[in-house]
Amino acid sequence: MTTSPRWKVYNGSNEYVASCKYPEDAAALIAVYGYGTIRDGHRRIMWAEGEEEQPAGVSYDYVAATIYQRMLQNPHA
């Protein structure tokens, strides 16, 4: 049996809207919404659109790299 995708996408109204296997895919959804968060599971916010150095739509790879870097900096948060 497979597990649920790790990355959870919440829109700007804090409504859970999607699960993604890859953070790049979550970044594409956040870029469409314009605001919202990408979370590791349903708790840990890894990306907050509108509060980052650049919008997710500029580079999905940048979003993924930022998420992975944050995971490495604080793996047990």
C-alpha positions as CSV (number, residue, x, y, z in Angstrom):
1,M,0.0,0.0,0.0
2,T,1.2,3.5,-0.7
3,T,1.3,6.4,1.7
4,S,-0.3,9.8,1.3
5,P,1.8,12.3,-0.5
6,R,4.0,14.3,2.0
7,W,3.5,17.9,0.8
8,K,0.1,19.5,1.8
9,V,-1.1,22.6,0.0
10,Y,-3.3,25.1,1.8
11,N,-4.9,28.1,0.1
12,G,-4.9,31.7,1.4
13,S,-8.0,30.9,3.4
14,N,-6.1,28.2,5.3
15,E,-8.2,25.5,3.5
16,Y,-6.5,22.2,2.7
17,V,-6.7,21.8,-1.0
18,A,-4.2,19.2,-2.2
19,S,-1.4,16.7,-1.5
20,C,1.6,16.4,-3.7
21,K,4.4,13.9,-4.0
22,Y,6.9,16.5,-5.0
23,P,7.4,20.1,-3.6
24,E,7.8,21.4,-7.2
25,D,4.2,20.3,-7.9
26,A,3.0,22.0,-4.6
27,A,4.9,25.1,-5.7
28,A,2.9,25.2,-9.0
29,L,-0.4,25.0,-7.1
30,I,0.7,27.8,-4.7
31,A,1.7,29.9,-7.6
32,V,-1.8,29.6,-9.0
33,Y,-3.5,30.5,-5.7
34,G,-1.1,33.4,-5.1
35,Y,-1.2,33.0,-1.3
36,G,-1.1,30.0,0.9
37,T,1.3,27.5,2.4
38,I,3.1,24.3,1.6
39,R,3.3,22.1,4.7
40,D,5.3,19.0,5.6
41,G,2.3,16.9,6.6
42,H,-0.5,19.0,7.9
43,R,1.5,20.9,10.6
44,R,5.0,22.2,9.7
45,I,4.9,25.2,7.3
46,M,7.8,25.0,4.8
47,W,6.8,27.7,2.4
48,A,4.4,30.7,2.9
49,E,3.6,32.3,-0.4
50,G,3.6,36.1,0.0
51,E,6.2,36.0,2.8
52,E,9.1,34.6,0.9
53,E,11.9,36.3,-1.0
54,Q,10.2,35.6,-4.3
55,P,6.9,34.2,-5.5
56,A,6.7,30.4,-6.2
57,G,5.8,31.1,-9.8
58,V,9.3,32.5,-10.5
59,S,11.0,29.1,-9.9
60,Y,9.4,25.9,-8.7
61,D,12.9,24.5,-8.3
62,Y,13.8,27.4,-5.9
63,V,10.8,26.5,-3.8
64,A,11.9,22.9,-3.6
65,A,15.5,23.9,-2.8
66,T,14.2,26.2,0.0
67,I,12.0,23.5,1.5
68,Y,14.8,20.9,1.4
69,Q,17.2,23.4,3.0
70,R,14.7,24.2,5.8
71,M,14.3,20.5,6.4
72,L,18.1,20.1,6.8
73,Q,18.4,23.1,9.1
74,N,15.7,21.8,11.4
75,P,14.9,18.2,10.7
76,H,12.9,17.4,13.8
77,A,10.6,20.5,14.0
